[in-house]
């Protein structure tokens, strides 16, 4: 039976979506092609009608996941005042909900370590999407030169993603929640910023009598 081009495209997209979730849940090597096809409601034999190799599917699956993350961040930022956009992205990322649902979350914490061991082709594709994420976050840092904003975005993403990994290792209790909180503070500079303000306020209170 011959299927239309549109049907084939829709089937291809469904495989990629299903694979994207399962790969984030199980890891790049935690699930085989047969299981991925079964998840999409298809037989193993139909795999090569859609993909040249397992690597091709993995690349499309994490590309889809990373594009979704970037799109969500963009939607959040467009609905937020410029000076609050980075904070909104960070606070929506470092949450218990995201921690507890890796299959529908960011692909970097779930697949990054494995992708680093994959072929140059796979790493190159992953790195290209990571650069897009960095550029998107840098766009949300107003009043800063582009080079500095990009550097800040790299540091923010590294902290966010590392925090999410550690919080998942710690489980879903209070310790894990503390890790998420510490990560948010580290990215947004709240802990560091609070101390100088407190010292400055104390200095003013001490100096006030002298002015009178």
FIBATI-654779 format. One record per atom (N, C-alpha, C): residue in one letter; x, y, z. Coordinates in steps of 0.2 Angstrom, whole numbers, padded with zeros to 4 digits, always signed. Each point is the difference from the previous one (the first is absolute). Layout:
<nodes>
AXYZ/...
</nodes>
This chain:
<nodes>
X+0004-0006+0000/X-0004+0006+0000/X+0004+0006+0000/X-0001+0005-0005/X+0004+0006+0000/X-0004+0005+0004/X+0005+0004+0004/X-0003+0005+0004/X+0002+0007-0004/X-0004+0005+0002/X+0001+0007-0003/X+0006+0003+0003/X+0003+0005-0003/X+0006+0003+0003/X-0002+0003+0006/X-0006+0003+0001/X-0002+0003+0006/X+0000-0005+0006/X-0003-0006-0002/X+0000-0005+0005/X+0007-0002+0003/X+0004-0001-0005/X+0007-0001+0002/X+0003+0005+0004/X-0001+0006-0001/X+0003+0006+0004/X-0003+0000+0007/X-0007-0001+0000/X-0003-0001+0007/X+0003-0005+0004/X+0001-0006-0003/X+0002-0006+0003/X+0008+0001+0003/X+0004+0003-0005/X+0006+0002+0002/X+0001+0005+0006/X-0005+0005+0000/X+0000+0004+0005/X-0002-0003+0007/X-0005-0005-0001/X-0002-0003+0006/X+0006-0005+0003/X+0003-0003-0004/X+0006-0004+0002/X+0005+0005+0004/X+0002+0006-0003/X+0004+0004+0003/X-0002+0003+0007/X-0007+0001+0000/X-0002+0003+0007/X+0000-0006+0005/X-0002-0006-0002/X+0000-0005+0005/X+0007-0002+0002/X+0005+0000-0005/X+0007-0002+0002/X+0003+0006+0004/X-0002+0006-0001/X+0002+0006+0004/X-0001-0001+0007/X-0006-0002+0002/X-0002-0001+0007/X+0003-0006+0003/X+0000-0006-0004/X+0003-0006+0003/X+0008+0001+0001/X+0003+0003-0005/X+0007+0001+0001/X+0002+0004+0006/X-0004+0005+0001/X+0001+0004+0006/X-0002-0004+0007/X-0004-0004-0001/X-0002-0004+0006/X+0005-0006+0001/X+0003-0003-0005/X+0004-0006+0001/X+0007+0001-0002/X+0002+0006-0003/X+0007+0001-0003/X+0000-0002-0007/X+0006+0002-0003/X+0001-0001-0007/X+0001-0008-0002/X+0002-0004+0005/X+0001-0007+0000/X-0004-0004+0004/X-0005+0003+0003/X-0005-0003+0004/X-0006-0004-0003/X+0000+0001-0006/X-0006-0002-0004/X+0002-0002-0007/X-0002-0005-0003/X+0002-0002-0007/X-0005+0002-0005/X+0002-0001-0006/X-0004+0002-0006/X-0007-0003+0000/X+0000-0007+0002/X-0006-0004+0000/X-0005+0003+0005/X+0002+0002+0006/X-0004+0003+0005/X-0002+0007-0002/X+0004+0004-0003/X-0002+0006-0003/X-0005+0000-0005/X+0000-0005-0004/X-0005+0000-0006/X-0006-0003+0003/X+0000-0004+0005/X-0006-0003+0003/X-0003+0006+0004/X+0004+0004+0003/X-0003+0006+0004/X-0004+0004-0005/X+0002+0001-0006/X-0003+0004-0005/X-0006-0004-0004/X-0001-0006+0002/X-0005-0004-0003/X+0001-0003-0007/X+0007-0002-0001/X+0002-0002-0006/X+0005-0006+0001/X+0001-0004-0005/X+0005-0006+0000/X+0007+0002-0001/X+0004-0004+0003/X+0008+0001-0001/X+0001+0001-0007/X-0003-0004-0005/X+0002+0000-0007/X-0001+0006-0003/X-0005+0004+0002/X-0001+0007-0003/X+0005+0005+0002/X+0005-0001+0004/X+0004+0005+0002/X+0004+0003-0005/X+0003-0004-0005/X+0004+0003-0005/X-0003+0003-0006/X-0007+0000+0001/X-0004+0004-0005/X+0000+0007+0002/X+0002+0002+0006/X+0000+0006+0003/X+0007+0003+0002/X+0005-0004+0002/X+0006+0002+0002/X+0006-0004-0003/X+0005+0003-0002/X+0006-0004-0002/X+0003-0004+0005/X+0000+0002+0006/X+0003-0004+0006/X-0003+0002+0006/X+0002-0003+0005/X-0002+0001+0007/X+0003+0007+0002/X+0006+0002-0002/X+0003+0006+0002/X-0004+0006-0003/X-0003-0001-0006/X-0004+0005-0003/X-0006+0002+0004/X-0003-0006+0003/X-0006+0001+0004/X+0002+0004+0006/X+0005-0002+0003/X+0002+0003+0006/X+0001+0007-0001/X+0004+0002-0005/X+0001+0007-0002/X-0007+0004-0001/X-0004-0003-0003/X-0007+0004-0001/X-0004+0000+0006/X+0001-0005+0005/X-0004+0000+0006/X+0003+0005+0005/X+0006+0001+0001/X+0003+0005+0004/X-0001+0007-0003/X+0001+0000-0006/X-0002+0007-0004/X-0007+0002+0002/X-0004-0004-0001/X-0007+0002+0001/X-0001+0002+0008/X+0003-0004+0004/X-0001+0002+0007/X+0003+0007+0002/X+0006+0001-0003/X+0004+0006+0001/X-0004+0006-0003/X-0003-0001-0006/X-0004+0005-0003/X-0006+0002+0004/X-0003-0005+0003/X-0006+0001+0004/X+0002+0004+0006/X+0006-0001+0003/X+0002+0003+0006/X+0001+0008-0002/X+0004+0001-0005/X+0001+0007-0002/X-0006+0004-0002/X-0005-0004-0003/X-0007+0003-0002/X-0003+0002+0007/X+0000-0004+0005/X-0004+0001+0006/X+0003+0006+0003/X+0007+0001+0000/X+0003+0005+0003/X-0002+0007-0003/X+0000-0001-0007/X-0002+0006-0004/X-0007+0003+0002/X-0004-0005+0000/X-0007+0002+0002/X-0001+0003+0007/X+0004-0003+0005/X+0000+0003+0007/X+0003+0007-0001/X+0005+0001-0003/X+0004+0007+0000/X-0005+0005-0004/X-0003-0002-0005/X-0004+0005-0004/X-0006+0002+0005/X-0002-0004+0005/X-0005+0002+0004/X+0002+0004+0007/X+0007+0001+0000/X+0003+0003+0006/X+0003+0006-0001/X+0000+0005+0004/X+0004+0006-0001/X+0008-0002-0001/X+0003+0004-0004/X+0007-0002-0001/X+0005-0001+0006/X-0001+0004+0005/X+0005+0000+0006/X-0002-0006+0004/X-0005-0004-0002/X-0002-0006+0004/X+0000-0006-0004/X+0002+0000-0006/X+0000-0006-0004/X+0004-0005+0002/X+0007+0001+0001/X+0004-0005+0002/X-0002-0003+0007/X-0002+0004+0005/X-0002-0003+0006/X-0006-0005-0001/X-0005+0002-0005/X-0006-0004-0001/X+0002-0007-0003/X+0005+0000-0005/X+0002-0006-0003/X+0004-0004+0006/X+0004+0003+0004/X+0003-0004+0005/X-0005-0003+0005/X-0004+0004+0002/X-0005-0003+0005/X-0005-0005-0003/X-0001+0000-0006/X-0005-0005-0003/X+0004-0006-0002/X+0007+0001+0000/X+0004-0006-0002/X+0002-0004+0006/X+0002+0003+0005/X+0002-0003+0007/X-0006-0001+0004/X-0004-0005-0002/X-0006-0001+0004/X-0001-0008+0002/X-0003-0001+0005/X-0002-0007+0001/X-0003-0004-0005/X-0005+0004-0004/X-0003-0003-0005/X+0004-0002-0006/X+0005+0004-0002/X+0005-0002-0005/X+0004-0005+0002/X+0003+0000+0007/X+0004-0005+0002/X-0003-0007+0000/X-0007+0000+0001/X-0003-0007+0001/X-0003-0002-0007/X+0001+0003-0005/X-0003-0002-0007/X+0005+0001-0005/X+0006-0004+0000/X+0005+0001-0005/X-0002-0002-0007/X-0005-0004-0001/X-0002-0002-0006/X-0003+0006-0004/X-0003+0005+0003/X-0002+0006-0003/X+0004+0006+0001/X+0006+0000+0003/X+0004+0005+0002/X+0006+0001-0005/X+0004+0004+0002/X+0006+0002-0004/X+0004-0006-0001/X+0003-0001-0006/X+0004-0005-0002/X+0007+0000+0002/X+0002+0006+0001/X+0008+0000+0002/X+0001-0004+0007/X-0003+0001+0005/X+0001-0003+0006/X-0001-0008+0000/X-0004-0002-0005/X-0002-0007+0000/X+0005-0004-0005/X+0002+0004-0005/X+0004-0003-0006/X+0007+0002-0001/X+0001+0006+0003/X+0007+0003-0001/X+0006-0004+0001/X+0000-0004+0006/X+0006-0004+0001/X+0001-0006-0005/X-0006-0002-0002/X+0000-0006-0005/X+0002+0003-0007/X-0003+0006-0002/X+0002+0003-0006/X+0007+0001-0001/X+0003+0002+0006/X+0007+0002-0001/X+0005-0006-0002/X-0003-0006+0001/X+0004-0006-0002/X-0002-0003-0007/X-0005+0004-0003/X-0002-0003-0007/X+0005+0003-0005/X-0003-0002-0006/X+0005+0002-0006/X+0000+0008-0001/X+0005+0002-0004/X+0001+0007-0001/X-0006+0003-0003/X-0004-0004-0005/X-0006+0003-0003/X-0005+0001+0005/X-0001-0004+0005/X-0005+0001+0005/X+0002+0006+0005/X+0006+0000+0002/X+0002+0005+0004/X+0000+0007-0003/X+0001+0000-0007/X+0000+0007-0003/X-0007+0002+0000/X-0005-0005-0002/X-0007+0002+0000/X-0002+0003+0007/X+0002-0004+0005/X-0002+0002+0007/X+0003+0007+0002/X+0006+0001-0002/X+0003+0006+0001/X-0003+0006-0003/X-0002-0001-0006/X-0004+0005-0004/X-0006+0003+0003/X-0004-0005+0003/X-0006+0001+0004/X+0001+0004+0006/X+0006-0002+0003/X+0002+0003+0007/X+0002+0007-0001/X+0003+0001-0006/X+0002+0007-0001/X-0007+0005-0002/X-0005-0003-0003/X-0006+0003-0001/X-0003+0002+0007/X+0000-0005+0005/X-0002+0001+0007/X+0003+0006+0003/X+0007+0000-0001/X+0004+0005+0003/X-0002+0007-0002/X+0000+0000-0007/X-0002+0007-0003/X-0007+0002+0002/X-0005-0005+0001/X-0006+0002+0002/X+0000+0003+0007/X+0003-0003+0004/X+0001+0003+0007/X+0004+0006+0000/X+0005+0001-0004/X+0003+0006+0000/X-0004+0006-0002/X-0005-0002-0004/X-0005+0006-0003/X-0004+0002+0006/X+0000-0004+0005/X-0005+0002+0006/X+0004+0004+0005/X+0006+0002-0001/X+0005+0004+0005/X+0001+0007-0003/X-0005+0005+0002/X+0001+0006-0003/X+0005+0005+0003/X+0002+0005-0003/X+0005+0004+0002/X+0007-0002+0001/X+0002-0006-0004/X+0006-0003+0001/X+0003-0001-0007/X+0006+0001-0001/X+0003-0001-0007/X-0001-0007-0002/X+0000-0001-0006/X-0002-0007-0003/X+0005-0005+0003/X+0006+0001-0001/X+0005-0005+0002/X-0001-0001+0008/X-0001+0005+0004/X+0000-0001+0007/X-0007-0004+0001/X-0005+0002-0003/X-0007-0004+0001/X+0001-0007-0002/X+0003-0001-0005/X+0001-0007-0003/X+0004-0004+0006/X+0005+0003+0002/X+0004-0004+0005/X-0004-0001+0007/X-0004+0005+0002/X-0005-0001+0005/X-0005-0005-0001/X-0002-0001-0006/X-0005-0005-0002/X+0003-0007+0001/X+0006+0000-0003/X+0003-0007+0001/X+0001-0002+0007/X+0002+0005+0004/X+0001-0002+0008/X-0007-0002+0003/X-0005+0004-0002/X-0007-0001+0002/X-0002-0007-0002/X+0000-0002-0006/X-0002-0006-0002/X+0004-0006+0003/X+0006+0001+0001/X+0005-0005+0003/X-0003-0001+0007/X-0001+0005+0003/X-0002-0001+0007/X-0007-0003+0001/X-0005+0003-0004/X-0007-0003-0001/X+0000-0008-0001/X+0004-0002-0005/X+0000-0007-0002/X+0003-0004+0005/X+0006+0002+0003/X+0003-0003+0005/X-0004-0001+0006/X-0004+0005+0002/X-0004+0000+0006/X-0005-0005-0001/X-0003+0000-0006/X-0006-0005-0001/X+0003-0007+0000/X+0006-0002-0002/X+0003-0006+0000/X+0001-0002+0008/X+0003+0004+0003/X+0001-0001+0008/X-0007-0001+0003/X-0005+0004-0001/X-0006-0001+0003/X-0004-0006-0001/X+0001-0003-0006/X-0002-0007-0002/X+0003-0005+0003/X+0007+0001+0001/X+0004-0005+0004/X-0003-0001+0007/X-0001+0006+0003/X-0002+0001+0007/X-0007-0003+0001/X-0004-0001-0005/X-0007-0003+0001/X-0005+0006-0001/X-0005+0000+0004/X-0005+0005+0000/X-0002+0002+0007/X+0004+0000+0005/X-0001+0002+0006/X+0002+0007+0002/X+0001+0002+0006/X+0003+0006+0002/X+0007+0002-0002/X+0004-0005+0000/X+0007+0001-0003/X+0000+0002-0007/X-0004-0003-0004/X-0001+0001-0007/X-0002+0007-0001/X-0006+0002+0004/X-0002+0007-0001/X+0005+0005+0002/X+0004-0001+0005/X+0005+0005+0002/X+0005+0001-0006/X+0002-0006-0003/X+0004+0001-0006/X-0003+0004-0005/X-0006-0001-0002/X-0004+0005-0005/X+0001+0007+0003/X-0002+0001+0006/X+0000+0007+0003/X+0007+0003-0001/X+0005-0004+0002/X+0007+0003-0001/X+0002+0001-0007/X-0002-0004-0004/X+0001+0002-0007/X-0003+0006-0003/X-0006+0001+0002/X-0004+0006-0002/X+0004+0006+0003/X+0002+0000+0006/X+0004+0006+0003/X+0006+0001-0003/X+0004-0006-0002/X+0006+0001-0003/X+0000+0003-0007/X-0005-0002-0004/X-0001+0003-0007/X-0002+0008+0001/X-0005+0001+0004/X-0003+0007+0001/X+0004+0005+0004/X+0005-0003+0004/X+0005+0004+0004/X-0003+0003+0006/X-0006-0003+0002/X-0003+0003+0006/X+0004-0001+0006/X+0003-0005+0001/X+0004-0001+0007/X+0005+0005+0000/X+0004+0001-0006/X+0006+0004+0000/X-0003+0007+0001/X-0005+0002-0004/X-0003+0007+0000/X-0002+0002+0007/X-0003-0005+0003/X-0003+0002+0007/X+0005+0003+0005/X+0006-0003+0000/X+0005+0002+0005/X+0002+0007+0000/X+0002+0002-0006/X+0002+0007-0001/X-0005+0005+0002/X-0006-0001-0002/X-0006+0004+0002/X-0001+0000+0008/X+0001-0005+0003/X-0001-0001+0007/X+0006+0004+0004/X+0006+0000-0003/X+0006+0003+0003/X-0001+0008-0001/X-0003+0002-0006/X-0001+0007-0002/X-0005+0003+0005/X-0005-0004+0001/X-0006+0002+0004/X+0003+0001+0007/X+0004-0005+0003/X+0003+0001+0006/X+0004+0006+0001/X+0004+0001-0005/X+0005+0005+0000/X-0004+0007+0001/X-0005+0001-0004/X-0004+0006+0000/X-0003+0001+0007/X-0003-0006+0003/X-0003+0001+0007/X+0006+0002+0005/X+0006-0003-0001/X+0005+0002+0005/X+0003+0007-0001/X+0000+0003-0006/X+0002+0006-0002/X-0005+0006+0001/X-0006-0002+0001/X-0006+0005+0000/X+0001+0005+0006/X+0002-0003+0006/X+0001+0005+0006/X+0005+0005-0001/X+0005-0002-0004/X+0006+0005-0001/X-0002+0006-0004/X-0005-0002-0005/X-0002+0006-0004/X-0005+0005+0004/X-0003-0003+0006/X-0004+0005+0004/X+0004+0003+0005/
</nodes>
